[in-house]
Each structure stands twice: as C-alpha cells, then as structure tokens.
Amino acid sequence: MTQVQPGSGPTALRILLGSQLRRLREDKGLTREEAGHRIRGSESKISRMELGRVGLRERDVADLLSLYGVEDEGARAAVMDLLTRANEPGWWHRFNDLLPGWFQTYVGLEEAASRIRTYEVQFVPGLLQTKEYARAVITAGSAGIAPDEISRRVDLRLERQRILDGSGGPFFWAVIDEAALRRPIGGADVMRAQLEHLMDLMRQPNITIQVMPFSFGGHSAEGGAFSVLRFSDSELPDVVYVEQLASALYLDKREDVDRYSEVMERLCAVSTTPDETVDILRRIIKEN
C-alpha cells in the first residue's frame, strides 16, 4: 500500500515502475538491503524507489534488472522505456500550483490507464462533468479561493476529460450512486444539463455508466468511492485509488486489488443496465 501525502509528488509512472521493480525483487527472493547493495545504495533507497518517491536513474534500474534476472531484451527495453516516460513531465505540470502532490499522481495514472472503473457516491465523476457542474463542485469546496483560480481548476478538470476523446483513450466504466444524481449541485438548470450530458456520453463506445439505485438498499461498497485502473502493459499491476480528505491511497498488492475488483463486480451486477440508466436519468430530469 502506498499512501501519498500532500507535497510528496511522485509521478504516476514512477509508482508503476517502482511497483514493477518491487515485484521482480520479491519474485527473486531478495531483500531490499541486498538490492541496495547492488546499486551502491541503502535499503531505504530501494524502499523509496519502489514507492515512487524518488527519481530513478537509468544505471540503477539497469543494474537491478540484471540482479533480478531480467535478461530478455524486449522485457528490459519495456522497463527502460517506462523509466524514460516516468522522467518526462506530463501536461498537468502547468497546473502544479493547483494540484496537491497526491492528486498529481492520480492524474498521471489516469493518463496512462487503458481501463478505468470507478464508483462515486457524492458527485458525478470528474471525467463526466459539464463545465458548469464542475464549476459548482469546485466553488463549493474552495471557500475563499479567487475566481480566476476557480476557473483554472475548471480548466484542469476539462483538460483531463480529453483522454476519453478519440480511439486511443481508456475504456471508462462508472457506477454512480443515485444520491449523486439527485443532489442539486449548482441548481436545477445545471443538474438538468449534467444529466443530459451523461446520456450523450453513453453514446461513446468507450463509456459505460450504471446507477446504483436507492431501491437496492445496502450494498458491498458502503465504504465509499474508489477507482480501479488497469494498464495496457500486462506487466504493470492494476492500481486502486481511494481518495481521502488530504491524501490518497494507491493500492497495488494483489490481495487489495482483488478485494476492490470483487466489490466493483458486485456493484456492476446489481446496478442498472445501460438502458435502465437512461430511464432513471430521464425520470430524475422529469421529477426535477
């Protein structure tokens, strides 16, 4: 489990790379101390590398791959390519003054993912929000923030949504609690436009939206919102993201990922079908 505190700021790809190196070390049965000795470092350095908290040097990664028995040129090249990309700044760096370190990590993961499955309780997921809905959410949570900064935060959220456009974006599957759809964020007009926007988005082949209806009662995800991200490289582990008030958890151990994935499967099984989602959205619009 990785808990990223504000200001720590590891990039998403560094976390993925560190996780991969940790798995290779554990598969080889080596301790962090033994790995550190190979790269003329300490056990704590290996720990920081595996958690994505420090930059990784090409020489260190190459030496660790040799120590871990990774001799196949294709496998080594894939890891080194990931290292190169991990050391490159992402588009979101121009918003660094707005983003806490723990959320910079998530934006990077989001950008790299091939599939994102999310459960949301309080709000429509950020990638599906209209501009005015996003503005209302951000304004409510940003007391005392200047209007121009709120506008930049809205711009950032809309910029994130570009990953869903075109054929190269991830498959995005959202389960939204009915409470989030009935909460009048921004007023009736803003909510109506937001619900209509969800119906429009469902026409995209890479977007699936389900609703967890009130009528179902209790369910397996009562602990709150979370996301499960998968990556096109099969060597990279799935990552579970759980946001907290001033930090976030990034879980990539198999037992943790399996637990959240099972909860997500249960949610999908008991939530509305896509056709039923459209029906419930239309009903909420009509009622309000």
PyMOL commands that set and color helices and strands:
alter all, ss='L'
color gray80, all
select helices_A, chain A and resi 12-28+32-38+43-50+58-67+73-86+91-95+101-112+126-128+131-140+147-164+178-182+188-201+214-216+254-270+274-287
alter helices_A, ss='H'
color red, helices_A
select strands_A, chain A and resi 2-4+115-120+171-177+207-212+226-230+239-243+248-251
alter strands_A, ss='S'
color yellow, strands_A
deselect
rebuild
show_as cartoon
